[in-house]
């Protein structure tokens, strides 16, 4: 049996002030910091008896209302609207503004602004979803698409961090991570099925860059229709989900002084004592079922899921599935959802094999979507939540201490298809290269705009040699790195370029193993070592001629 509400500890006093903390502008230039994952103010949670038996209004919809009426939830951008988005994007890029500095004051859309305002109201107070179509992703390339997408998003809310590294522009793609380890892995980084859930923010946006060979399709359901159905068919489940007896996993994204989990409800009522509070939901089953490491064994810190809770989770997902509207996102589509009153899910998918081409002979890119999390605070028309950060402009999201939105790794774009990634500050010690190479992989796969690259060259600088180190092992490390880079960057890595400073004797160990050609279909790994005189002594680095060839894309 799940713990009773009366057994729960009250909200700690310090938690009530977390939304009012001062923010360092040296870290967050706009003075705004994502508030992060937290439990509610428990004293503001309404008992189940206060919840309505049935909800009515525009937030309650059936799949049949929209299945054959796409014009009611789809907007195809006109040529004029695309031209306005294009000009604003070009001007933003020309001004040299970083993506992390995007705000609508820097992205004027005089003709679209009023339309976006009406759409935002429909998202927050109406059916809660829309599908925009027509962004020319192939023509614009990923950089301009990202700028246009974030510029559009700035009219709907404030960008909040989506992970512990502070990323505000997420990339939904299969990074080869193990979906069977939900305690360590965020499912959006795999090709596995995502069950019905909400994201940790008010609005979520997805821009489709490339779709999968099979699957990866979107299902959405009206949270209020789901609530009404639970009240009719399984009121005991509805009641259990209105109780703060549910623990949610932070997935290792834990700030100082925080537990690895937080306790909350699944269904809430707005904190609006004098108004007409609405029912809303905040829930992800993968963050509930992944806590066995804390709920089992003699050192258990939280109660395990009861049989009633396990049954409730299944009934909720089955109900959503039964009531869902199915949609397919094509390249250039932007889906916007309000998490407060819309659940969403994703089917499992299979990517195109490496080297696949489309009907026009273009190389197919693996499934890739850009994601935005957007906050709409209570005092700017957002839902009135029983959380301490309800009025914060960047409420919700994921925030670990003072982790700021990171600057992207520097990218030199050779043309629309080829990218050179400079990683000269990633100094790899051959004694610890396996772990450092893995860390480099983690950063490279989070590059903001690699998805349409067909050829990639990566430069890595190695520190001065250490006596007794066998550098031939480093070549094997580079070869081992090529396959994950190929998968992570959605491209064929034609050259992984290493900078190694060696003595004449040490270079002899490499002369017979500088070029490594992996299996057919994998990347070609080349380690180039060339002698050149330097002020600091004799070293071996990339020659100027090789540098020029690389920058011309002649790998």
C-alpha positions as CSV (number, residue, x, y, z in Angstrom):
1,X,0.0,0.0,0.0
2,X,1.3,3.4,-0.9
3,X,2.2,5.7,2.0
4,X,-0.8,7.8,3.2
5,X,-0.8,11.6,2.8
6,X,-0.8,12.0,6.5
7,X,2.5,10.2,6.7
8,X,4.2,12.8,4.5
9,X,6.6,15.4,5.9
10,X,5.6,19.0,5.3
11,X,7.4,21.2,2.8
12,X,10.8,22.2,4.2
13,X,10.9,25.9,4.9
14,X,14.0,26.5,2.6
15,X,12.1,25.0,-0.3
16,X,9.5,27.8,-0.1
17,X,12.2,30.4,-0.9
18,X,14.0,28.5,-3.7
19,X,12.2,30.5,-6.4
20,X,13.4,33.8,-5.0
21,X,17.1,33.2,-5.0
22,X,19.4,35.8,-6.4
23,X,21.0,34.9,-9.8
24,X,24.5,35.9,-10.8
25,X,24.5,37.8,-14.1
26,X,28.2,36.7,-14.5
27,X,26.8,33.2,-15.0
28,X,23.4,33.9,-16.4
29,X,23.7,37.2,-18.4
30,X,19.9,37.7,-18.7
31,X,19.5,37.3,-14.9
32,X,17.2,34.3,-15.4
33,X,18.0,30.8,-14.1
34,X,16.0,27.7,-14.7
35,X,14.4,26.8,-11.4
36,X,14.7,23.0,-11.9
37,X,13.0,19.8,-10.7
38,X,11.2,20.2,-7.3
39,X,8.3,18.7,-5.4
40,X,5.2,20.9,-4.8
41,X,4.4,22.9,-1.7
42,X,2.5,20.1,0.0
43,X,0.3,22.4,2.0
44,X,-1.1,23.7,-1.3
45,X,-2.1,20.2,-2.6
46,X,-5.9,19.9,-2.8
47,X,-7.5,16.6,-1.6
48,X,-9.1,14.3,-4.1
49,X,-12.6,15.3,-2.9
50,X,-12.0,18.8,-4.3
51,X,-11.3,17.5,-7.8
52,X,-14.1,17.6,-10.4
53,X,-15.9,14.4,-11.4
54,X,-16.0,15.6,-15.0
55,X,-14.2,18.4,-16.8
56,X,-15.8,20.2,-19.7
57,X,-14.6,22.8,-22.2
58,X,-12.1,23.2,-25.1
59,X,-9.3,21.3,-23.2
60,X,-11.4,18.1,-23.4
61,X,-11.2,16.6,-26.9
62,X,-11.5,13.2,-28.5
63,X,-9.2,11.8,-31.2
64,X,-12.1,11.6,-33.6
65,X,-12.6,15.4,-33.3
66,X,-9.3,15.9,-35.1
67,X,-8.3,12.7,-36.8
68,X,-10.0,13.7,-40.1
69,X,-9.8,17.4,-39.6
70,X,-6.1,18.2,-39.8
71,X,-6.9,21.8,-40.8
72,X,-8.1,22.4,-37.2
73,X,-4.7,21.7,-35.7
74,X,-2.3,22.3,-38.6
75,X,-0.9,25.6,-39.9
76,X,1.2,25.5,-43.2
77,X,3.5,28.5,-43.3
78,X,2.8,30.7,-46.3
79,X,5.6,31.9,-48.6
80,X,5.3,35.4,-46.9
81,X,5.6,33.9,-43.4
82,X,8.6,31.8,-44.4
83,X,10.2,34.9,-45.9
84,X,9.7,36.8,-42.6
85,X,11.2,34.0,-40.6
86,X,14.1,33.7,-43.0
87,X,14.9,37.4,-42.8
88,X,14.8,37.5,-39.0
89,X,17.1,34.5,-38.9
90,X,19.6,35.9,-41.4
91,X,19.7,39.2,-39.5
92,X,20.2,37.4,-36.2
93,X,23.1,35.4,-37.6
94,X,24.7,38.5,-39.3
95,X,24.6,40.3,-36.0
96,X,26.7,37.6,-34.4
97,X,24.2,36.9,-31.5
98,X,24.7,33.5,-29.8
99,X,21.8,31.0,-29.8
100,X,21.8,31.1,-26.0
101,X,21.0,34.9,-26.2
102,X,17.9,34.5,-28.3
103,X,14.9,36.6,-27.2
104,X,12.0,38.0,-29.2
105,X,13.2,41.5,-29.0
106,X,16.2,40.4,-31.2
107,X,14.0,38.4,-33.6
108,X,11.2,40.8,-34.9
109,X,8.3,39.1,-36.6
110,X,5.8,42.0,-37.1
111,X,3.4,40.0,-39.3
112,X,3.5,36.7,-37.3
113,X,3.6,38.1,-33.8
114,X,-0.1,38.6,-33.3
115,X,-0.8,35.2,-34.9
116,X,1.7,33.5,-32.5
117,X,0.0,35.3,-29.6
118,X,-3.4,33.7,-30.5
119,X,-1.7,30.3,-30.9
120,X,-0.1,30.6,-27.5
121,X,-3.5,31.3,-25.9
122,X,-4.9,28.2,-27.7
123,X,-2.0,26.1,-26.4
124,X,-2.4,27.3,-22.8
125,X,-6.2,27.5,-22.6
126,X,-7.6,25.5,-25.5
127,X,-6.9,22.1,-27.1
128,X,-3.2,22.5,-26.2
129,X,-1.4,21.5,-29.4
130,X,-0.6,22.7,-32.9
131,X,1.5,21.4,-35.9
132,X,3.3,24.0,-38.0
133,X,4.5,22.9,-41.4
134,X,6.8,24.2,-44.1
135,X,10.2,25.1,-42.5
136,X,12.7,24.4,-45.4
137,X,15.2,22.4,-43.4
138,X,17.2,21.1,-46.3
139,X,17.5,24.6,-47.9
140,X,18.3,26.4,-44.7
141,X,20.7,23.9,-43.1
142,X,20.8,23.2,-39.4
143,X,22.3,26.4,-38.2
144,X,19.6,28.7,-39.7
145,X,16.9,26.2,-38.8
146,X,18.0,26.3,-35.2
147,X,18.0,30.1,-35.2
148,X,14.6,30.3,-36.8
149,X,13.2,27.6,-34.4
150,X,14.5,29.4,-31.3
151,X,13.3,32.7,-32.6
152,X,9.8,31.3,-33.1
153,X,10.0,29.7,-29.7
154,X,10.8,33.0,-28.0
155,X,7.2,34.2,-28.8
156,X,5.8,31.3,-26.7
157,X,7.9,31.2,-23.6
158,X,11.3,31.4,-21.9
159,X,13.9,28.7,-22.8
160,X,14.7,26.5,-19.8
161,X,17.5,23.9,-19.4
162,X,16.6,20.4,-20.5
163,X,19.4,18.5,-18.7
164,X,22.1,18.8,-16.1
165,X,24.5,20.4,-18.6
166,X,22.3,23.4,-19.1
167,X,21.3,22.7,-22.8
168,X,18.3,24.8,-23.9
169,X,18.3,23.4,-27.5
170,X,17.9,19.6,-27.2
171,X,18.6,17.1,-29.9
172,X,16.3,14.1,-30.0
173,X,18.2,11.3,-31.7
174,X,19.4,7.8,-31.1
175,X,22.8,8.0,-29.5
176,X,23.1,4.2,-29.0
177,X,22.4,4.4,-25.3
178,X,20.9,1.5,-23.4
179,X,17.2,2.1,-22.9
180,X,17.0,-0.8,-20.4
181,X,18.9,1.4,-17.9
182,X,16.3,4.1,-17.3
183,X,18.0,5.0,-14.0
184,X,21.0,6.3,-16.0
185,X,19.6,7.0,-19.5
186,X,17.2,9.7,-20.8
187,X,14.9,7.8,-23.2
188,X,14.9,10.6,-25.8
189,X,18.5,9.7,-26.5
190,X,17.5,6.2,-27.6
191,X,15.3,4.7,-30.3
192,X,13.0,3.0,-27.7
193,X,9.3,3.6,-27.2
194,X,8.4,6.5,-25.0
195,X,5.3,5.9,-22.9
196,X,2.7,8.6,-22.4
197,X,4.2,11.4,-20.2
198,X,4.7,15.1,-19.8
199,X,8.0,17.0,-20.0
200,X,9.3,19.1,-17.2
201,X,8.1,22.4,-18.5
202,X,4.9,24.2,-19.7
203,X,5.3,24.0,-23.4
204,X,7.4,21.5,-25.5
205,X,8.4,22.0,-29.1
206,X,9.8,19.5,-31.6
207,X,11.3,20.5,-35.0
208,X,11.6,17.5,-37.3
209,X,14.9,17.6,-39.2
210,X,14.8,14.0,-40.4
211,X,12.4,11.2,-39.9
212,X,13.2,7.5,-39.3
213,X,12.9,4.6,-41.7
214,X,10.2,3.1,-39.5
215,X,8.3,4.3,-36.4
216,X,9.2,7.3,-34.3
217,X,5.6,8.6,-34.7
218,X,3.8,10.9,-32.2
219,X,0.7,10.1,-30.1
220,X,-1.0,12.7,-28.0
221,X,-4.0,12.6,-25.7
222,X,-6.1,15.2,-23.9
223,X,-5.2,15.0,-20.2
224,X,-8.7,16.2,-19.3
225,X,-10.3,13.5,-21.4
226,X,-8.0,10.9,-19.7
227,X,-9.1,12.3,-16.3
228,X,-12.8,12.0,-17.1
229,X,-12.3,8.5,-18.3
230,X,-10.4,7.5,-15.1
231,X,-13.2,9.0,-13.0
232,X,-15.8,6.9,-14.8
233,X,-13.9,3.7,-15.1
234,X,-11.2,3.7,-12.4
235,X,-11.8,6.4,-9.7
236,X,-9.5,4.6,-7.3
237,X,-6.6,5.2,-9.8
238,X,-7.6,8.9,-10.1
239,X,-7.6,9.3,-6.3
240,X,-4.2,7.6,-5.9
241,X,-2.7,9.8,-8.5
242,X,-3.9,12.9,-6.6
243,X,-1.8,11.9,-3.6
244,X,1.9,12.9,-3.2
245,X,3.0,9.4,-2.7
246,X,4.9,9.2,-5.9
247,X,8.7,9.5,-6.2
248,X,10.4,10.8,-9.3
249,X,14.0,10.1,-10.3
250,X,16.3,13.0,-11.0
251,X,18.4,10.6,-13.2
252,X,21.7,11.7,-11.6
253,X,21.0,15.4,-12.4
254,X,21.2,16.4,-8.7
255,X,22.2,19.7,-7.3
256,X,24.0,20.4,-4.0
257,X,21.7,19.5,-1.0
258,X,19.1,17.7,-3.2
259,X,18.0,14.1,-2.9
260,X,18.3,11.9,-6.0
261,X,14.5,12.0,-6.2
262,X,11.6,14.3,-5.3
263,X,8.1,13.4,-4.1
264,X,5.0,14.7,-5.9
265,X,1.5,14.0,-7.3
266,X,0.6,13.0,-10.8
267,X,-2.6,15.0,-10.9
268,X,-2.9,18.5,-9.4
269,X,-5.4,21.3,-9.1
270,X,-4.2,24.8,-9.8
271,X,-3.4,27.0,-6.7
272,X,-6.2,29.4,-7.3
273,X,-8.2,29.7,-4.0
274,X,-10.4,32.5,-5.2
275,X,-10.8,31.4,-8.8
276,X,-11.8,28.3,-10.8
277,X,-8.8,26.0,-10.5
278,X,-8.1,23.6,-13.3
279,X,-6.8,20.0,-13.2
280,X,-3.4,19.4,-14.7
281,X,-0.8,16.7,-14.7
282,X,3.0,16.3,-14.3
283,X,4.3,12.8,-15.0
284,X,6.8,10.6,-16.6
285,X,6.6,6.8,-15.9
286,X,10.3,6.3,-16.7
287,X,11.2,8.6,-13.8
288,X,8.9,6.6,-11.4
289,X,9.8,3.0,-12.3
290,X,13.6,3.6,-12.3
291,X,14.0,4.1,-8.5
292,X,14.6,0.5,-7.5
293,X,18.2,1.3,-6.5
294,X,16.7,3.5,-3.7
295,X,13.7,1.5,-2.7
296,X,15.1,-2.1,-2.4
297,X,17.4,-3.8,0.1
298,X,18.3,-3.0,3.7
299,X,19.4,0.5,2.9
300,X,16.2,1.5,1.1
301,X,15.5,5.2,1.4
302,X,12.1,5.5,-0.2
303,X,9.1,3.1,-0.3
304,X,8.9,0.7,-3.3
305,X,6.0,1.0,-5.7
306,X,3.0,-0.8,-4.3
307,X,0.8,-3.2,-6.4
308,X,-1.8,-0.5,-6.5
309,X,0.7,2.0,-7.9
310,X,1.9,-0.4,-10.5
311,X,-1.7,-1.1,-11.6
312,X,-2.4,2.6,-11.7
313,X,0.6,3.2,-14.1
314,X,-0.6,0.6,-16.5
315,X,-4.2,1.8,-16.5
316,X,-3.1,5.4,-17.1
317,X,-0.9,4.4,-20.1
318,X,-3.6,2.1,-21.5
319,X,-6.2,4.8,-21.2
320,X,-4.0,7.4,-23.0
321,X,-3.3,4.9,-25.7
322,X,-7.0,4.2,-26.2
323,X,-7.8,7.9,-26.5
324,X,-4.8,9.1,-28.5
325,X,-4.6,11.1,-31.6
326,X,-1.8,9.8,-33.9
327,X,0.3,12.1,-36.0
328,X,3.5,11.8,-38.1
329,X,6.1,14.6,-38.1
330,X,7.7,15.2,-41.5
331,X,10.9,17.2,-42.0
332,X,10.1,20.9,-41.6
333,X,7.3,20.3,-39.1
334,X,7.2,21.9,-35.7
335,X,4.9,20.3,-33.0
336,X,4.0,22.5,-30.0
337,X,2.3,20.9,-27.0
338,X,1.1,22.2,-23.6
339,X,2.3,19.7,-21.0
340,X,-0.4,20.9,-18.5
341,X,-3.3,19.3,-20.4
342,X,-1.7,17.1,-23.1
343,X,0.1,13.8,-22.7
344,X,2.4,12.7,-25.4
345,X,4.2,9.5,-26.4
346,X,6.5,8.2,-29.2
347,X,6.6,4.8,-30.9
348,X,9.9,2.9,-31.1
349,X,11.8,3.5,-34.4
350,X,14.4,2.1,-36.7
351,X,16.9,4.4,-38.5
352,X,18.0,4.3,-42.1
353,X,21.3,2.2,-42.5
354,X,24.5,4.2,-43.2
355,X,24.9,5.2,-46.8
356,X,21.2,5.2,-47.7
357,X,20.0,7.7,-50.3
358,X,16.6,9.1,-51.1
359,X,14.9,9.3,-54.5
360,X,16.9,12.4,-55.4
361,X,20.2,10.8,-54.6
362,X,20.7,12.7,-51.3
363,X,22.2,10.8,-48.4
364,X,19.6,10.1,-45.8
365,X,20.1,11.5,-42.3
366,X,19.3,9.5,-39.2
367,X,16.2,10.6,-37.3
368,X,16.8,14.0,-35.7
369,X,14.5,16.4,-34.0
370,X,15.4,19.6,-32.2
371,X,13.6,20.1,-28.9
372,X,12.7,23.3,-26.9
373,X,11.3,23.5,-23.4
374,X,9.4,26.7,-22.9
375,X,8.2,28.2,-19.6
376,X,5.1,30.4,-19.3
377,X,5.0,31.8,-15.7
378,X,1.7,32.3,-13.8
379,X,2.0,36.1,-13.9
380,X,2.3,36.0,-17.7
381,X,-0.8,33.9,-18.4
382,X,0.6,30.5,-17.4
383,X,-1.1,27.9,-15.2
384,X,-1.2,28.6,-11.4
385,X,0.8,25.7,-10.0
386,X,1.2,24.8,-6.3
387,X,5.0,25.0,-6.7
388,X,7.3,27.6,-5.2
389,X,8.4,28.7,-8.7
390,X,5.0,29.4,-10.2
391,X,5.9,33.0,-11.0
392,X,9.5,32.4,-12.1
393,X,10.0,33.2,-15.8
394,X,12.1,30.1,-16.2
395,X,10.1,27.8,-14.0
396,X,10.5,24.0,-14.2
397,X,13.2,22.4,-16.5
398,X,16.3,20.7,-15.1
399,X,19.0,22.8,-13.3
400,X,22.0,21.5,-11.4
401,X,23.4,24.2,-9.2
402,X,24.7,27.2,-11.3
403,X,25.3,25.3,-14.5
404,X,24.9,27.9,-17.3
405,X,23.8,27.2,-20.9
406,X,27.0,26.0,-22.5
407,X,28.7,27.6,-25.4
408,X,28.7,25.3,-28.4
409,X,32.0,23.7,-29.5
410,X,33.5,25.8,-32.3
411,X,32.5,24.6,-35.8
412,X,33.9,25.6,-39.1
413,X,31.4,25.0,-41.9
414,X,33.1,24.1,-45.1
415,X,29.9,23.9,-47.1
416,X,26.4,22.7,-46.5
417,X,27.5,19.1,-46.2
418,X,31.0,19.2,-44.6
419,X,32.0,20.2,-41.2
420,X,35.4,20.5,-39.5
421,X,35.2,20.3,-35.7
422,X,38.0,22.0,-33.8
423,X,38.8,20.2,-30.5
424,X,42.2,21.5,-29.8
425,X,41.4,22.2,-26.2
426,X,40.5,18.6,-25.5
427,X,43.9,17.4,-24.5
428,X,44.1,13.7,-24.3
429,X,46.7,11.9,-22.2
430,X,47.4,8.5,-23.8
431,X,47.6,7.0,-20.4
432,X,43.9,7.7,-19.8
433,X,42.7,8.1,-23.4
434,X,39.8,5.6,-23.3
435,X,37.9,7.6,-20.7
436,X,38.9,11.0,-22.2
437,X,37.9,9.8,-25.7
438,X,34.6,8.7,-24.2
439,X,34.1,12.2,-22.7
440,X,35.0,13.8,-26.0
441,X,32.3,11.6,-27.6
442,X,29.8,12.9,-25.2
443,X,30.6,16.5,-26.1
444,X,30.8,15.9,-29.8
445,X,27.4,14.2,-30.0
446,X,25.8,17.3,-28.4
447,X,27.1,19.6,-31.2
448,X,24.3,21.9,-32.2
449,X,24.3,21.5,-35.9
450,X,25.9,18.3,-37.1
451,X,22.9,16.5,-38.4
452,X,23.1,17.1,-42.1
453,X,26.9,16.7,-42.4
454,X,28.0,14.0,-44.8
455,X,31.7,14.2,-44.0
456,X,33.3,15.3,-40.8
457,X,36.9,15.9,-39.8
458,X,37.8,16.0,-36.1
459,X,41.0,17.5,-34.8
460,X,42.4,16.4,-31.4
461,X,45.5,17.7,-29.8
462,X,47.7,15.4,-27.7
463,X,50.0,16.8,-25.0
464,X,53.8,16.3,-24.9
465,X,54.8,12.7,-24.8
466,X,55.5,10.8,-21.7
467,X,58.5,8.4,-21.4
468,X,57.6,4.8,-21.9
469,X,54.2,5.4,-23.5
470,X,53.4,3.2,-26.5
471,X,51.6,5.5,-28.9
472,X,50.6,2.7,-31.1
473,X,47.7,2.1,-28.6
474,X,46.5,5.6,-29.3
475,X,45.8,4.7,-32.9
476,X,43.6,1.8,-31.8
477,X,41.8,4.3,-29.6
478,X,41.1,6.5,-32.6
479,X,39.8,3.6,-34.5
480,X,37.6,2.6,-31.7
481,X,36.3,6.2,-31.6
482,X,35.4,6.4,-35.3
483,X,32.3,4.1,-35.1
484,X,30.5,6.0,-32.3
485,X,31.4,9.3,-33.9
486,X,29.8,8.1,-37.1
487,X,26.6,7.3,-35.2
488,X,26.6,10.4,-33.0
489,X,27.2,12.9,-35.8
490,X,24.9,11.2,-38.3
491,X,27.8,11.5,-40.8
492,X,30.6,9.6,-42.3
493,X,33.8,10.5,-40.4
494,X,36.3,10.6,-43.2
495,X,39.2,11.7,-41.0
496,X,39.9,11.8,-37.3
497,X,43.0,14.0,-37.2
498,X,45.3,13.7,-34.3
499,X,47.9,16.3,-33.3
500,X,50.7,14.6,-31.4
501,X,54.0,16.2,-30.4
502,X,56.7,13.5,-30.5
503,X,60.5,13.1,-30.6
504,X,62.1,11.5,-33.6
505,X,62.5,8.2,-31.8
506,X,58.9,8.1,-30.7
507,X,57.5,8.8,-34.1
508,X,59.1,5.6,-35.3
509,X,56.5,3.6,-33.4
510,X,53.8,5.2,-35.4
511,X,55.2,5.2,-38.9
512,X,53.8,1.8,-39.8
513,X,50.4,2.3,-38.3
514,X,49.3,5.9,-39.1
515,X,46.5,4.9,-41.4
516,X,43.7,2.6,-40.1
517,X,40.8,1.5,-42.3
518,X,38.0,0.0,-40.4
519,X,35.4,-2.4,-41.7
520,X,33.5,-1.5,-44.9
521,X,30.7,1.0,-44.0
522,X,32.6,2.5,-41.1
523,X,34.7,5.6,-41.0
524,X,38.3,6.0,-42.2
525,X,40.5,7.0,-39.4
526,X,43.8,8.7,-40.3
527,X,46.4,9.9,-37.8
528,X,48.7,12.3,-39.6
529,X,52.1,13.1,-37.9
530,X,54.4,15.6,-39.7
531,X,57.7,17.1,-38.7
532,X,57.9,20.8,-38.2
533,X,60.3,23.2,-36.5
534,X,58.9,25.1,-33.5
535,X,60.3,27.7,-31.1
536,X,59.7,25.4,-28.2
537,X,61.7,22.6,-29.8
538,X,61.3,19.9,-32.4
539,X,57.8,18.6,-32.6
540,X,55.5,16.8,-35.0
541,X,52.2,18.5,-35.9
542,X,49.9,18.9,-38.8
543,X,51.6,20.6,-41.7
544,X,50.3,23.8,-43.2
545,X,49.6,22.1,-46.5
546,X,47.5,19.5,-44.7
547,X,45.7,22.2,-42.8
548,X,44.8,24.0,-46.1
549,X,43.6,20.8,-47.7
550,X,41.4,20.0,-44.7
551,X,39.9,23.5,-44.6
552,X,39.0,23.2,-48.3
553,X,37.2,20.0,-47.6
554,X,39.7,17.9,-49.5
555,X,40.1,15.0,-47.0
